[in-house]
Amino acid sequence: MLQVKAGQVDKMGLLFERYHRPLLAFFYHATSHATGSEDLVQTVFYRMLKYRHTFSGEGEFRTWMYHLARNVLADAAKKEKPAKYHQDVADWAEKIGGGPTADASLQKNQEVDLLHRALGQLSADAREVLVLSRFQELKYEQIATLLNTTAGAVKVRAHRALGQLKDIYMKMENGSKVH
């Protein structure tokens, strides 16, 4: 990113190749809207170019990138209500995960579907902490920097959110079984 900041804008392609999938996953897990997530990823990369002068190189690039992504997500939420969950998890799993989905079983798809619906029922704050810590694999210190809090507070929030997600998932799973 420092090279992009210095005027080597062609290096932006390399950043896109490295980080578009994690960003797509971040937005998809946050919104459950595949097409909208792709648009948000494009907006983040546009803002990276536009605000490249703000990247100091002092902190980690991923932290700065997710700061931009959070702002893009907040702006999108102001413009419209969050999209409802769409039944396209299997279609987007390959784009998000980068691996083939041919061997995925119906049971696995149903579990993923249920997990995404449960995730969608969490508060936006709880969902964000889980997505950043579990799906994007950011460290608690990095998330704390993004959220302007302490790593300990992030750890507590992630633990609570995970408990809430488990409760919601179990209730949904028990409710969907035919007896």
N, CA and C of each residue as an Amber inpcrd file, in Angstrom:
protein
   537
   0.8270000  -1.1860000   0.0000000   0.0000000   0.0000000   0.0000000
   0.8680000   1.2450000   0.0000000   2.0210000   1.1480000   0.6000000
   2.9310000   2.2930000   0.5910000   3.3690000   2.6290000  -0.8300000
   3.5180000   1.6120000  -1.6780000   3.8590000   1.8560000  -3.0730000
   2.7160000   2.5310000  -3.8080000   1.4790000   2.1150000  -3.5220000
   0.3050000   2.7570000  -4.1160000   0.2540000   4.2070000  -3.6670000
   0.5000000   4.4310000  -2.3950000   0.4930000   5.7850000  -1.8440000
   1.5430000   6.6570000  -2.5290000   2.6670000   6.0370000  -2.8780000
   3.7600000   6.7670000  -3.5280000   3.5090000   7.0150000  -5.0130000
   2.3730000   6.5290000  -5.5380000   2.0390000   6.8070000  -6.9280000
   2.0610000   5.6070000  -7.8510000   2.4600000   4.4500000  -7.3590000
   2.4710000   3.2400000  -8.1790000   1.0970000   2.5770000  -8.1030000
   0.1330000   3.2220000  -8.7470000  -1.2600000   2.7960000  -8.6660000
  -1.4580000   1.4020000  -9.2570000  -0.5870000   0.9770000 -10.1480000
  -0.7040000  -0.3610000 -10.7310000  -0.5540000  -1.4650000  -9.6840000
   0.0300000  -1.1650000  -8.5530000   0.1800000  -2.1500000  -7.4640000
  -1.1590000  -2.4470000  -6.7920000  -2.1590000  -1.6310000  -7.1020000
  -3.4860000  -1.8410000  -6.5180000  -4.0530000  -3.1960000  -6.9520000
  -3.7100000  -3.6410000  -8.1460000  -4.1630000  -4.9430000  -8.6340000
  -3.6900000  -6.0780000  -7.7430000  -2.4700000  -5.9850000  -7.2660000
  -1.9310000  -7.0010000  -6.3640000  -2.6970000  -7.0080000  -5.0380000
  -2.9890000  -5.8250000  -4.5190000  -3.7790000  -5.7420000  -3.2890000
  -5.1710000  -6.3270000  -3.5010000  -5.7490000  -6.0470000  -4.6580000
  -7.0740000  -6.5960000  -4.9530000  -7.0270000  -8.1220000  -4.9670000
  -6.0300000  -8.6830000  -5.6310000  -5.9030000 -10.1450000  -5.7000000
  -5.7520000 -10.7640000  -4.3170000  -5.0260000 -10.1000000  -3.4310000
  -4.7960000 -10.6360000  -2.0930000  -5.9950000 -10.4880000  -1.1690000
  -6.7260000  -9.4000000  -1.3070000  -7.6960000  -9.0570000  -0.2710000
  -9.1550000  -9.0060000  -0.7120000  -9.4680000  -9.2150000  -1.9820000
 -10.8790000  -9.1040000  -2.3680000 -11.7270000 -10.2390000  -1.7900000
 -11.1880000 -11.4410000  -1.6930000 -11.9700000 -12.5480000  -1.1230000
 -12.2450000 -12.3650000   0.3670000 -11.2270000 -11.9990000   1.1640000
 -11.5360000 -11.7500000   2.5790000 -12.5580000 -10.6220000   2.7610000
 -12.4630000  -9.5750000   1.9430000 -13.4390000  -8.4910000   2.0410000
 -14.8220000  -8.9560000   1.6100000 -14.8830000  -9.7470000   0.5440000
 -16.1710000 -10.2790000   0.0910000 -16.7950000 -11.1290000   1.1960000
 -15.9980000 -11.9410000   1.8460000 -16.5000000 -12.7640000   2.9510000
 -16.9630000 -11.8910000   4.1130000 -16.1970000 -10.8570000   4.4260000
 -16.5750000  -9.9350000   5.5040000 -17.9460000  -9.3250000   5.2300000
 -18.1270000  -8.7950000   4.0400000 -19.4020000  -8.1540000   3.7020000
 -20.5360000  -9.1720000   3.5990000 -20.2450000 -10.3420000   3.0400000
 -21.2930000 -11.3530000   2.9090000 -21.7700000 -11.8290000   4.2840000
 -20.8250000 -12.0540000   5.1820000 -21.2020000 -12.4970000   6.5290000
 -21.9230000 -11.3850000   7.2870000 -21.5960000 -10.1580000   6.9730000
 -22.2360000  -9.0360000   7.6630000 -23.6250000  -8.7430000   7.1140000
 -23.8370000  -8.9810000   5.8090000 -25.1040000  -8.5790000   5.1880000
 -25.9350000  -9.7360000   4.6560000 -25.3260000 -10.8720000   4.4010000
 -25.9810000 -12.0240000   3.7700000 -26.5350000 -11.6710000   2.3880000
 -25.9050000 -10.7390000   1.7280000 -26.3440000 -10.3050000   0.4020000
 -25.1370000 -10.3700000  -0.5350000 -25.1090000 -11.3760000  -1.3910000
 -23.9360000 -11.6490000  -2.2190000 -23.6250000 -10.5380000  -3.2180000
 -24.5990000 -10.1420000  -4.0060000 -24.3490000  -9.1390000  -5.0340000
 -23.9790000  -7.8030000  -4.3990000 -24.6920000  -7.4400000  -3.3640000
 -24.3750000  -6.2020000  -2.6560000 -22.9870000  -6.2380000  -2.0480000
 -22.5490000  -7.4080000  -1.6110000 -21.2160000  -7.5520000  -1.0320000
 -20.1420000  -7.2670000  -2.0660000 -20.3570000  -7.7240000  -3.2940000
 -19.3850000  -7.4410000  -4.3600000 -19.2820000  -5.9380000  -4.6010000
 -20.4150000  -5.2540000  -4.5810000 -20.4120000  -3.8010000  -4.7650000
 -19.6570000  -3.1060000  -3.6360000 -19.8500000  -3.5920000  -2.4170000
 -19.1660000  -2.9920000  -1.2770000 -17.6560000  -3.1990000  -1.3580000
 -17.2320000  -4.3610000  -1.8440000 -15.7940000  -4.6200000  -2.0240000
 -15.2110000  -3.6020000  -3.0010000 -15.9200000  -3.3700000  -4.1050000
 -15.4480000  -2.3960000  -5.0910000 -15.3410000  -1.0020000  -4.4690000
 -16.2980000  -0.6710000  -3.6330000 -16.2750000   0.6350000  -2.9750000
 -15.0630000   0.7650000  -2.0580000 -14.7230000  -0.3080000  -1.3560000
 -13.5450000  -0.2680000  -0.4790000 -12.2830000  -0.0090000  -1.2990000
 -12.1380000  -0.6990000  -2.4190000 -10.9280000  -0.4950000  -3.2210000
 -10.9010000   0.8980000  -3.8490000 -12.0520000   1.4200000  -4.1930000
 -12.1180000   2.8000000  -4.6800000 -11.6520000   3.7530000  -3.5830000
 -12.1390000   3.5240000  -2.3640000 -11.7460000   4.3980000  -1.2550000
 -10.2760000   4.2400000  -0.8920000  -9.7320000   3.0290000  -1.0730000
  -8.2960000   2.8490000  -0.8320000  -7.4980000   3.7900000  -1.7270000
  -7.9130000   3.8560000  -2.9980000  -7.2300000   4.7670000  -3.9190000
  -7.4720000   6.2200000  -3.5330000  -8.7010000   6.5430000  -3.2590000
  -9.0630000   7.9200000  -2.9520000  -8.3740000   8.4210000  -1.6800000
  -8.3020000   7.5630000  -0.6730000  -7.7520000   7.9670000   0.6240000
  -6.3810000   7.3590000   0.8970000  -5.6650000   7.0050000  -0.1360000
  -4.3480000   6.3750000   0.0490000  -3.3950000   7.2560000   0.8450000
  -3.5880000   8.5720000   0.7810000  -2.7320000   9.4820000   1.5390000
  -2.8920000   9.3140000   3.0510000  -3.9860000   8.6840000   3.5010000
  -4.2100000   8.5120000   4.9400000  -3.5040000   7.2740000   5.5010000
  -3.0290000   6.3970000   4.6200000  -2.3190000   5.2060000   5.1010000
  -0.9040000   5.6180000   5.4680000  -0.5840000   5.4680000   6.7450000
   0.7250000   5.9320000   7.2170000   1.7890000   4.8500000   7.1610000
   1.3680000   3.5890000   7.1740000   2.3410000   2.5020000   7.2140000
   2.7370000   2.1470000   8.6340000   2.2670000   2.9240000   9.6050000
   2.5940000   2.6630000  11.0100000   1.8910000   1.4060000  11.5080000
   0.6030000   1.2910000  11.2030000  -0.1560000   0.1200000  11.6160000
  -0.1910000  -0.9130000  10.4980000  -0.8790000  -1.9900000  10.7640000
  -0.9950000  -3.0570000   9.7670000  -1.9910000  -2.6660000   8.6750000
  -1.6830000  -3.0210000   7.4410000  -2.5450000  -2.6840000   6.3060000
  -3.9480000  -3.2510000   6.4860000  -4.0570000  -4.5140000   6.9280000
  -5.3770000  -5.1410000   7.0780000  -6.2650000  -4.3640000   8.0380000
  -5.6780000  -3.8090000   9.0940000  -6.4560000  -3.0330000  10.0490000
  -7.0070000  -1.7810000   9.3710000  -6.1750000  -1.1030000   8.6020000
  -6.6080000   0.0910000   7.8630000  -7.6900000  -0.2780000   6.8450000
  -7.4830000  -1.3900000   6.1430000  -8.4430000  -1.8390000   5.1400000
  -9.8010000  -2.1290000   5.7880000  -9.8200000  -2.8310000   6.9220000
 -11.0770000  -3.1390000   7.5810000 -11.7150000  -1.8860000   8.1980000
 -10.9070000  -0.9120000   8.5370000 -11.4690000   0.3620000   8.9790000
 -12.2700000   0.9890000   7.8370000 -11.6940000   0.9900000   6.6420000
 -12.4170000   1.4900000   5.4610000 -13.6640000   0.6490000   5.1970000
 -13.5260000  -0.6710000   5.3150000 -14.6530000  -1.5750000   5.0510000
 -15.7980000  -1.3170000   6.0320000 -15.4810000  -1.0950000   7.2870000
 -16.5170000  -0.7990000   8.2770000 -17.2380000   0.4950000   7.9410000
 -16.4840000   1.4880000   7.4780000 -17.1040000   2.7550000   7.0850000
 -18.0140000   2.5660000   5.8790000 -17.5780000   1.7620000   4.9090000
 -18.3980000   1.4770000   3.7330000 -19.6760000   0.7620000   4.1580000
 -19.5540000  -0.1920000   5.0570000 -20.7170000  -0.9280000   5.5530000
 -21.6840000   0.0090000   6.2820000 -21.1390000   0.8960000   7.0950000
 -21.9860000   1.8490000   7.8190000 -22.6960000   2.7850000   6.8500000
 -21.9950000   3.2520000   5.8210000 -22.6060000   4.1200000   4.8120000
 -23.7180000   3.3950000   4.0690000 -23.4850000   2.1450000   3.7360000
 -24.4930000   1.3540000   3.0240000 -25.7200000   1.1310000   3.9100000
 -25.5030000   0.9130000   5.1920000 -26.6180000   0.6900000   6.1140000
 -27.4670000   1.9470000   6.2620000 -26.8400000   3.1110000   6.1660000
 -27.5840000   4.3690000   6.2580000 -28.4700000   4.5690000   5.0300000
 -27.9930000   4.1100000   3.8810000 -28.7230000   4.3070000   2.6330000
 -29.9670000   3.4370000   2.5410000 -29.8760000   2.2170000   3.0260000
 -31.0210000   1.3140000   2.9350000 -31.0040000   0.3340000   4.0820000
 -32.1290000  -0.2870000   4.3100000 -32.2180000  -1.3010000   5.3470000
 -31.3800000  -2.4990000   4.9140000 -30.8420000  -3.2400000   5.8750000
 -30.0710000  -4.4310000   5.5140000 -30.9230000  -5.4140000   4.7170000
 -30.3080000  -6.0150000   3.7300000 -31.0240000  -6.9720000   2.8850000
 -31.3480000  -8.2230000   3.6850000 -32.4540000  -8.8280000   3.3850000
 -32.8190000 -10.0930000   4.0110000 -31.9250000 -11.1920000   3.4540000
 -31.8410000 -12.2720000   4.1830000 -31.0300000 -13.4090000   3.7820000
 -31.5130000 -13.9750000   2.4540000 -30.5640000 -14.2880000   1.5870000
 -30.8860000 -14.8920000   0.2900000 -30.3990000 -16.3310000   0.2690000
 -31.0970000 -17.1890000  -0.4290000 -30.7610000 -18.6120000  -0.5090000
 -29.6630000 -18.8590000  -1.5540000 -28.5190000 -18.2020000  -1.4000000
 -27.4630000 -18.3650000  -2.3890000 -26.1200000 -18.7280000  -1.7590000
 -26.1410000 -19.3590000  -0.5980000 -24.9180000 -19.7220000   0.1020000
 -24.0440000 -20.6290000  -0.7510000 -24.6140000 -21.6490000  -1.3450000
 -23.8230000 -22.5880000  -2.1420000 -23.2110000 -21.8990000  -3.3470000
 -23.9500000 -20.9710000  -3.9560000 -23.4270000 -20.2580000  -5.1230000
 -22.2210000 -19.4110000  -4.7780000 -22.1970000 -18.8690000  -3.5660000
 -21.1400000 -17.9380000  -3.1920000 -20.0370000 -18.5650000  -2.3570000
 -20.1980000 -19.7820000  -1.9220000 -19.1850000 -20.4250000  -1.0820000
 -17.8430000 -20.5090000  -1.7950000 -17.8610000 -20.8060000  -3.0820000
 -16.6070000 -20.9130000  -3.8160000 -15.9100000 -19.5590000  -3.9160000
 -16.6610000 -18.4960000  -4.1730000 -16.0640000 -17.1640000  -4.2680000
 -15.4840000 -16.7320000  -2.9390000 -16.1860000 -17.0040000  -1.8680000
 -15.7410000 -16.5670000  -0.5520000 -14.5920000 -17.4310000  -0.0550000
 -14.7530000 -18.7490000  -0.1480000 -13.7560000 -19.6560000   0.4090000
 -12.6110000 -19.9600000  -0.5190000 -12.8120000 -19.7900000  -1.7990000
 -11.7640000 -20.0390000  -2.7530000 -11.6160000 -21.4990000  -3.1370000
 -12.4440000 -22.3730000  -2.6160000 -12.3140000 -23.7890000  -2.9270000
 -13.5270000 -24.3100000  -3.6580000 -13.4050000 -25.4760000  -4.2450000
 -14.5410000 -26.0500000  -4.9680000 -15.6430000 -26.5030000  -4.0090000
 -16.8740000 -26.4620000  -4.4960000 -17.9970000 -26.8760000  -3.6670000
 -18.6620000 -28.1360000  -4.2050000 -18.0440000 -28.7750000  -5.1860000
 -18.6650000 -29.9270000  -5.8400000 -18.9330000 -31.0750000  -4.8650000
 -18.0610000 -31.2570000  -3.8850000 -18.2220000 -32.3830000  -2.9760000
 -19.0510000 -32.0300000  -1.7380000 -19.5620000 -30.8130000  -1.6950000
 -20.3660000 -30.3960000  -0.5420000 -21.6860000 -31.1460000  -0.5490000
 -22.0370000 -31.7030000   0.5900000 -23.2730000 -32.4850000   0.6770000
 -24.4540000 -31.5780000   0.9940000 -25.6460000 -32.1030000   0.8070000
 -26.8570000 -31.3570000   1.1310000 -26.8760000 -31.0050000   2.6100000
 -26.4580000 -31.9210000   3.4650000 -26.4260000 -31.6690000   4.9060000
 -25.5220000 -30.4860000   5.2220000 -24.3660000 -30.4380000   4.6330000
 -23.4300000 -29.3420000   4.8650000 -24.0370000 -28.0240000   4.4170000
 -24.6680000 -28.0120000   3.2480000 -25.3060000 -26.7950000   2.7470000
 -26.4150000 -26.3350000   3.6840000 -27.1770000 -27.2870000   4.2290000
 -28.2460000 -26.9350000   5.1590000 -27.6770000 -26.3570000   6.4510000
 -26.5690000 -26.9180000   6.9220000 -25.9320000 -26.4050000   8.1270000
 -25.3850000 -25.0030000   7.9050000 -24.7670000 -24.7840000   6.7650000
 -24.2430000 -23.4600000   6.4260000 -25.3860000 -22.4550000   6.3060000
 -26.4710000 -22.8900000   5.6640000 -27.6560000 -22.0470000   5.5230000
 -28.1920000 -21.6550000   6.9000000 -28.2900000 -22.6130000   7.7830000
 -28.7930000 -22.3690000   9.1320000 -27.8550000 -21.4380000   9.9010000
 -26.5660000 -21.6420000   9.7580000 -25.5800000 -20.7880000  10.4260000
 -25.6980000 -19.3430000   9.9400000 -25.8580000 -19.1570000   8.6390000
 -25.9780000 -17.7990000   8.1000000 -27.2730000 -17.1300000   8.5620000
 -28.3360000 -17.8960000   8.6440000 -29.5890000 -17.3170000   9.1410000
 -29.4590000 -16.9580000  10.6170000 -28.7880000 -17.8100000  11.3920000
 -28.5610000 -17.5200000  12.8120000 -27.6760000 -16.2880000  12.9650000
 -26.6400000 -16.2050000  12.1560000 -25.7480000 -15.0480000  12.1860000
 -26.5170000 -13.7690000  11.8670000 -27.4490000 -13.8710000  10.9500000
 -28.2660000 -12.7210000  10.5800000 -29.1800000 -12.2380000  11.6950000
 -29.4360000 -13.0800000  12.6850000 -30.3010000 -12.6990000  13.7950000
 -29.5470000 -12.0280000  14.9390000 -28.2130000 -12.0460000  14.8710000
 -27.4230000 -11.3450000  15.8910000 -27.5060000  -9.8420000  15.6600000
 -27.2050000  -9.0770000  16.6880000 -27.1230000  -7.6240000  16.5180000
 -25.9500000  -7.3280000  15.5770000 -25.9880000  -6.1770000  14.9620000
 -24.9210000  -5.8000000  14.0200000 -23.5530000  -5.7930000  14.7080000
 -23.4920000  -5.3100000  15.9550000 -22.2240000  -5.2650000  16.6840000
 -21.6870000  -6.6620000  16.9820000 -22.5680000  -7.5590000  17.4300000
 -22.1450000  -8.9270000  17.7380000 -21.6910000  -9.6450000  16.4700000
 -22.4460000  -9.4660000  15.3850000 -22.0970000 -10.0890000  14.1090000
 -20.7400000  -9.5820000  13.6130000 -20.5140000  -8.2800000  13.7480000
 -19.2540000  -7.6960000  13.2760000 -18.0580000  -8.2830000  14.0200000
 -18.1550000  -8.3920000  15.3310000 -17.0460000  -8.9380000  16.1170000
 -16.7820000 -10.3880000  15.7200000 -17.8340000 -11.1770000  15.5360000
 -17.6470000 -12.5750000  15.1310000 -17.0480000 -12.6870000  13.7310000
 -17.5420000 -11.8940000  12.8150000 -17.0250000 -11.9520000  11.4400000
 -15.5510000 -11.5860000  11.4240000 -15.1900000 -10.5210000  12.1130000
 -13.7830000 -10.0940000  12.1250000 -12.8810000 -11.1040000  12.8210000
 -13.3380000 -11.6660000  13.9470000 -12.4740000 -12.5720000  14.7050000
 -12.4650000 -13.9940000  14.1660000 -13.6270000 -14.5150000  13.7840000
 -13.6960000 -15.9180000  13.3830000 -13.5430000 -16.1270000  11.8800000
 -14.2130000 -15.3050000  11.0810000 -14.1680000 -15.5000000   9.6300000
 -12.9700000 -14.7960000   8.9890000 -12.6490000 -13.5900000   9.4690000
 -11.5340000 -12.8450000   8.8970000 -10.2280000 -13.0850000   9.6470000
 -10.3260000 -13.7650000  10.7730000  -9.1800000 -14.1790000  11.5830000
  -8.2810000 -13.0130000  12.0080000  -8.9050000 -11.8760000  12.3090000
  -8.1500000 -10.7640000  12.8630000  -7.8990000 -11.0440000  14.3370000
  -6.7900000 -10.5640000  14.8320000  -6.4690000 -10.7220000  16.2500000
  -7.2910000  -9.7260000  17.0540000  -7.5030000 -10.0490000  18.3140000
  -8.2920000  -9.1760000  19.1750000  -7.6950000  -7.7630000  19.2340000
  -6.3720000  -7.6580000  19.2020000  -5.7160000  -6.3520000  19.2350000
  -6.0660000  -5.5410000  17.9850000  -6.1140000  -6.2070000  16.8330000
  -6.4620000  -5.5190000  15.5940000  -7.9180000  -5.0510000  15.6240000
  -8.7890000  -5.8930000  16.1200000 -10.2100000  -5.5360000  16.2100000
 -10.3770000  -4.3950000  17.2090000  -9.6280000  -4.4440000  18.3010000
  -9.7000000  -3.3800000  19.3010000  -9.3160000  -2.0360000  18.6880000
  -8.3130000  -2.0340000  17.8410000  -7.9150000  -0.8080000  17.1520000
  -9.0500000  -0.3040000  16.2680000  -9.6910000  -1.2170000  15.5410000
 -10.8110000  -0.8440000  14.6820000 -11.9810000  -0.2720000  15.4690000
 -12.2760000  -0.8890000  16.6060000 -13.4500000  -0.5200000  17.3840000
 -13.1510000   0.5190000  18.4660000 -11.8990000   0.9330000  18.5500000
 -11.4700000   1.9360000  19.5260000 -11.7920000   1.4860000  20.9560000
 -11.3410000   0.2720000  21.2750000 -11.5680000  -0.2940000  22.6010000
 -10.3450000  -1.1360000  22.9630000 -10.4540000  -1.9420000  23.9890000
  -9.3350000  -2.7850000  24.4050000  -9.4980000  -4.2020000  23.8540000
  -8.3920000  -4.9110000  23.7900000  -8.4240000  -6.2980000  23.3210000
  -9.2540000  -7.1570000  24.2710000  -9.1850000  -6.8730000  25.5630000
  -9.9800000  -7.6170000  26.5330000 -11.4770000  -7.4350000  26.3080000
 -11.8780000  -6.2100000  25.9900000 -13.2950000  -5.9450000  25.7210000
 -13.7460000  -6.6780000  24.4600000 -12.8810000  -6.7220000  23.4590000
 -13.2110000  -7.4330000  22.2200000 -13.3600000  -8.9200000  22.4940000
 -12.4680000  -9.4630000  23.3110000 -12.5240000 -10.8800000  23.6480000
 -13.8440000 -11.2160000  24.3420000 -14.2510000 -10.3620000  25.2650000
 -15.5150000 -10.5800000  25.9770000 -16.6860000 -10.4970000  24.9960000
 -16.6770000  -9.4790000  24.1350000 -17.7570000  -9.3200000  23.1610000
 -17.8290000 -10.5130000  22.2110000 -16.6660000 -11.0010000  21.7750000
 -16.6340000 -12.1570000  20.8700000 -17.1740000 -13.4010000  21.5740000
 -16.7970000 -13.5820000  22.8270000 -17.2660000 -14.7450000  23.5920000
 -18.7860000 -14.6990000  23.7650000 -19.2960000 -13.5300000  24.1140000
 -20.7470000 -13.3780000  24.2900000 -21.4870000 -13.5840000  22.9720000
 -20.9380000 -13.0080000  21.9010000 -21.5810000 -13.1440000  20.5900000
 -21.5970000 -14.6000000  20.1480000 -20.5220000 -15.3190000  20.4210000
 -20.4600000 -16.7300000  20.0680000 -21.5020000 -17.5220000  20.8500000
 -21.6720000 -17.1830000  22.1150000 -22.7100000 -17.8350000  22.9210000
 -24.1020000 -17.5480000  22.3910000 -24.3480000 -16.3000000  22.0120000
 -25.6450000 -15.9280000  21.4400000 -25.8840000 -16.6740000  20.1360000
 -24.8510000 -16.7500000  19.3040000 -24.9680000 -17.4500000  18.0240000
 -25.2840000 -18.9200000  18.2490000 -24.6240000 -19.5280000  19.2070000
 -24.8660000 -20.9390000  19.5120000 -26.3110000 -21.1480000  19.9540000
 -26.7880000 -20.2740000  20.8290000 -28.1740000 -20.3870000  21.3050000
 -29.1680000 -20.2560000  20.1560000 -28.9700000 -19.2600000  19.3230000
 -29.8690000 -19.0370000  18.1810000 -29.8220000 -20.2290000  17.2340000
 -28.6210000 -20.7080000  16.9420000 -28.4400000 -21.8380000  16.0320000
 -29.1570000 -23.0750000  16.5730000 -28.9660000 -23.3610000  17.8530000
 -29.5770000 -24.5600000  18.4480000 -31.1030000 -24.4660000  18.4250000
 -31.6400000 -23.2860000  18.7210000 -33.0930000 -23.1060000  18.6760000
 -33.6080000 -23.3010000  17.2600000 -32.9000000 -22.7590000  16.2880000
 -33.3280000 -22.8920000  14.8900000 -33.2210000 -24.3460000  14.4420000
 -32.1400000 -25.0010000  14.8460000 -31.9350000 -26.4050000  14.4610000
 -33.0110000 -27.2890000  15.0630000 -33.3410000 -27.0880000  16.3240000
 -34.3820000 -27.8910000  16.9810000 -35.7510000 -27.5890000  16.3930000
 -35.9610000 -26.3570000  16.0080000 -37.2410000 -25.9730000  15.4200000
 -37.4200000 -26.4830000  14.0090000 -36.3270000 -26.7520000  13.3060000
 -36.4310000 -27.2040000  11.9090000 -36.5010000 -28.7130000  11.7780000
 -36.2270000 -29.4430000  12.8560000 -36.2770000 -30.9100000  12.7720000
 -37.7200000 -31.3840000  12.8170000 -38.0060000 -32.3770000  12.0140000
 -39.3490000 -32.9570000  11.9980000 -39.3340000 -34.1410000  12.9630000
 -40.2860000 -34.1700000  13.8990000 -40.3390000 -35.2470000  14.8860000
 -41.3340000 -36.2990000  14.5030000
